[in-house]
C-alpha cells in the first residue's frame, strides 16, 4: 500500500501540473479540452492537494495513520474511470487532429484510471486482512471542528452525487459554467474530498488525521489562488459566488488550525516488538 500510494502521488502531481500550471493549454497538454480554464484550475488544485495526502500517507508507519488516504483515492479514481468511459468521445483520441504529446497524455490518462482502481482495491483487501490492531486513539478533535468537517463532508458528498448523476441539471447552482463532462469530473472530486472530511470526523484522533489536515490546508490555499487567477469569471452579484468563497475560506481555516494543532500532539507510541 505504501508503494502504491507513493506511485499514485507522483501521478496526481503530474496531472495537477497539467491542469494547475498549464491551465489554459488543456487542448495540447491534457486528455480533453477544458473551458473555462477556471475548471482546469479547480481540478488541478484538487490533484495537488491529493498529492499531499497520498505522499504523506506513503511515509507513515501504521495503517491507522495512513488509511485516511485510501477511501477518498479509491472513490475518486473509480468515479473518474466511469466519467472517462461515459465521455470518451470528448477525449483527444483522434491522431489526425492532435499532436503526439496530446495523444500520449490521453492514453496515459486512460491506462492509469483503468489500472489504479482495481489494483488499489486488491491491495486494500490484502491490507485489511493482515493481522494486528490499531494503536489506541489519543487526543480527540474539538467538537466544533468535527461539526464543521461533518458539514463540509456532507455538503460535498451530496453535491458530488448530484453532479455525478445529473450534471447539466445541477450546473446552474455552480458559480461558473460546467459541461456534463466537467460537471461529473468536479463531482468525482467533491465525493472523494467529502469522504475524506467525513473520515476525519470518524477517526477523531489528531495523529490519525494529521496528513488529511495538511492536505485540507493545501486544498484551501490552492483553490483561493485559483479564484484570484480567474476572479473575473465570478459574478459577485449572485449568492452562489459568495457561498463558494465562504466555503473555500472555511476549508482553509480548518486546514490551517488543524495542521498547526496536530503538530503539537504527541502520537501514541507504537508497542515494542516482543
C-alpha positions in Angstrom: 0.0 0.0 0.0 2.9 2.4 0.8 4.4 1.8 -2.7 1.0 2.2 -4.4 0.3 5.5 -2.6 3.8 6.8 -3.5 3.3 6.0 -7.2 -0.2 7.4 -7.1 1.1 10.6 -5.5 3.6 11.1 -8.4 0.8 10.5 -10.9 -1.6 13.1 -9.3 1.2 15.6 -9.0 1.8 15.3 -12.8 -1.9 15.6 -13.5 -2.1 18.6 -11.2 0.8 20.3 -13.1 -1.0 19.8 -16.4 -4.1 21.4 -15.0 -2.9 24.0 -12.5 0.2 25.3 -14.3 -0.8 24.7 -18.0 -4.4 25.7 -17.2 -5.1 27.4 -20.5 -3.4 24.8 -22.7 -5.5 21.7 -22.0 -6.2 21.4 -25.7 -2.5 20.4 -26.1 -1.3 19.0 -22.8 -4.3 17.3 -21.3 -6.6 14.5 -22.1 -9.6 16.7 -23.1 -10.1 20.4 -23.7 -11.4 22.2 -20.6 -13.3 25.5 -20.7 -13.4 27.8 -18.9 -9.8 27.5 -17.6 -11.1 28.0 -14.0 -12.4 24.5 -14.2 -9.0 23.2 -15.0 -7.5 25.2 -12.1 -10.2 23.7 -9.8 -9.3 20.2 -10.9 -5.6 20.9 -10.7 -5.9 22.3 -7.1 -7.6 19.1 -6.1 -5.0 16.9 -7.7 -2.2 18.8 -5.9 -4.0 18.6 -2.6 -4.4 14.9 -3.2 -0.6 14.6 -3.8 0.0 15.9 -0.3 -2.4 13.3 1.1 -1.1 10.4 -0.8 2.6 11.2 -0.5 2.4 11.8 3.3 0.3 8.6 3.7 3.0 6.6 1.9 5.5 7.8 4.6 3.5 6.7 7.6 4.4 3.6 9.6 1.0 2.5 10.7 -2.2 1.7 8.8 -4.3 3.8 11.2 -2.3 6.9 10.3 -2.3 6.3 6.5 -5.7 4.7 5.7 -7.4 8.1 5.6 -5.9 8.5 2.1 -7.2 5.2 0.7 -11.0 5.5 0.6 -11.0 9.0 -1.0 -8.5 8.0 -3.6 -10.3 4.7 -4.4 -13.6 6.6 -4.7 -12.2 9.3 -6.9 -10.3 7.0 -9.2 -13.2 4.7 -9.7 -15.6 7.5 -10.4 -13.1 9.1 -12.8 -12.8 5.9 -14.7 -16.6 5.9 -15.1 -16.6 9.5 -16.2 -13.9 8.7 -18.8 -15.9 5.8 -20.2 -19.1 7.9 -20.3 -17.5 10.8 -22.2 -14.8 9.0 -24.2 -15.9 10.9 -27.3 -14.6 14.1 -25.7 -11.1 12.8 -25.2 -8.2 13.6 -27.5 -8.0 10.2 -29.3 -8.0 11.4 -32.9 -4.4 11.1 -34.1 -5.1 13.2 -37.2 -6.4 16.2 -35.1 -3.9 16.2 -32.2 -0.2 16.3 -31.6 1.7 13.2 -30.4 2.1 14.7 -26.9 -1.6 15.2 -26.7 -2.4 11.6 -27.7 0.2 10.3 -25.3 -1.4 12.3 -22.4 -4.8 11.0 -23.3 -3.7 7.3 -23.4 -1.7 7.7 -20.2 -4.9 9.0 -18.5 -7.0 6.1 -19.7 -4.4 3.5 -18.7 -3.8 5.0 -15.3 -7.5 5.1 -14.5 -8.1 1.6 -15.9 -5.3 0.2 -13.7 -5.3 2.1 -10.4 -8.9 1.4 -9.1 -8.8 -2.4 -9.3 -5.2 -2.5 -8.1 -5.9 -0.3 -5.1 -9.0 -2.4 -4.3 -7.0 -5.6 -4.4 -4.2 -4.1 -2.2 -6.8 -2.8 0.2 -8.3 -6.2 0.6 -4.9 -7.6 1.3 -4.1 -4.8 3.8 -7.3 -5.2 5.8 -6.7 -8.9 6.2 -3.3 -8.6 7.8 -3.1 -9.4 11.5 -2.7 -6.6 14.0 -4.7 -3.9 15.7 -4.8 -0.1 15.7 -2.9 1.9 18.2 -5.5 3.3 20.7 -6.9 6.7 19.9 -5.1 9.6 21.5 -6.4 13.2 21.9 -9.7 13.8 20.1 -10.6 16.7 17.9 -12.7 19.5 19.3 -16.4 19.2 18.8 -16.7 22.4 16.8 -14.1 21.1 14.3 -15.8 17.8 13.9 -19.1 19.5 13.4 -17.7 21.8 10.7 -15.9 19.0 8.9 -19.0 16.9 9.1 -20.9 19.8 7.4 -18.2 20.2 4.8 -18.2 16.4 4.1 -22.0 16.2 3.9 -22.3 19.1 1.5 -19.5 17.8 -0.8 -20.9 14.3 -0.9 -24.4 15.4 -1.6 -23.3 17.9 -4.2 -20.9 15.4 -5.7 -23.6 12.8 -6.1 -25.9 15.3 -7.7 -23.2 16.4 -10.2 -22.3 12.8 -11.0 -25.9 11.7 -11.6 -27.3 14.9 -13.3 -24.5 17.3 -14.1 -26.4 19.5 -16.5 -29.4 19.9 -14.2 -27.2 20.8 -11.2 -24.8 23.0 -13.2 -26.8 26.3 -12.7 -26.0 26.3 -8.9 -22.3 26.3 -9.6 -20.5 29.7 -9.7 -19.1 29.2 -13.2 -20.1 27.2 -16.3 -19.8 23.4 -16.3 -20.5 20.9 -19.0 -21.7 17.3 -18.5 -18.1 16.1 -18.6 -16.6 18.7 -16.3 -19.6 18.6 -14.0 -19.0 14.9 -13.5 -15.3 15.4 -13.1 -15.9 18.1 -10.4 -18.5 15.7 -8.8 -15.9 12.9 -8.6 -13.6 15.2 -6.7 -16.3 16.5 -4.4 -17.2 12.9 -3.5 -13.6 12.0 -2.8 -12.9 15.1 -0.7 -16.2 14.8 1.1 -15.4 11.2 2.1 -12.0 12.4 3.4 -13.7 15.1 5.5 -16.2 12.6 7.0 -13.4 10.1 7.7 -11.6 12.7 9.7 -14.7 13.0 11.8 -14.9 9.3 12.3 -11.2 8.8 13.1 -11.4 11.6 15.7 -7.7 11.4 16.6 -5.1 14.1 15.8 -2.3 11.6 14.9 -4.6 9.7 12.6 -5.9 12.7 10.7 -2.8 14.9 10.6 -2.0 14.2 6.9 -5.6 14.9 5.9 -5.5 18.3 7.6 -2.2 19.2 5.8 -3.9 18.3 2.5 -7.0 20.2 3.5 -4.9 23.3 4.1 -3.3 22.8 0.7 -6.7 22.4 -0.8 -7.9 25.7 0.6 -4.8 27.7 -0.4 -4.7 26.3 -4.0 -8.4 27.0 -4.5 -8.1 30.5 -3.2 -5.2 31.1 -5.6 -7.3 29.7 -8.5 -10.1 32.1 -7.6 -7.8 35.1 -7.6 -6.4 34.0 -11.0 -9.9 34.0 -12.6 -11.7 36.5 -10.4 -13.4 38.0 -13.4 -15.3 34.7 -14.1 -17.3 35.1 -10.8 -20.5 37.1 -10.8 -20.4 38.7 -7.3 -23.9 39.9 -7.6 -25.0 36.3 -7.2 -25.1 34.5 -3.8 -23.5 31.3 -5.3 -20.2 33.1 -5.8 -20.1 34.3 -2.2 -21.2 31.0 -0.8 -18.4 29.3 -2.8 -15.8 31.8 -1.4 -17.0 31.3 2.2 -16.9 27.6 1.8 -13.3 27.7 0.5 -12.3 30.1 3.2 -13.7 27.7 5.8 -11.7 24.8 4.3 -8.6 27.0 4.6 -9.3 28.0 8.2 -10.0 24.4 9.3 -6.9 23.1 7.5 -4.7 25.8 9.0 -5.9 25.3 12.5 -5.8 21.6 12.2 -2.3 21.5 10.7 -0.9 23.7 13.5 -2.7 21.9 16.3 -1.8 18.4 15.1 1.9 19.3 15.2 1.6 19.9 19.0 0.1 16.4 19.7 2.4 13.6 20.7 1.3 10.5 18.9 0.6 7.3 20.8 3.8 5.2 21.0 3.9 2.0 19.0 4.2 -1.2 21.1 7.6 -2.7 21.3 8.2 -5.9 19.3 8.4 -9.0 21.5 
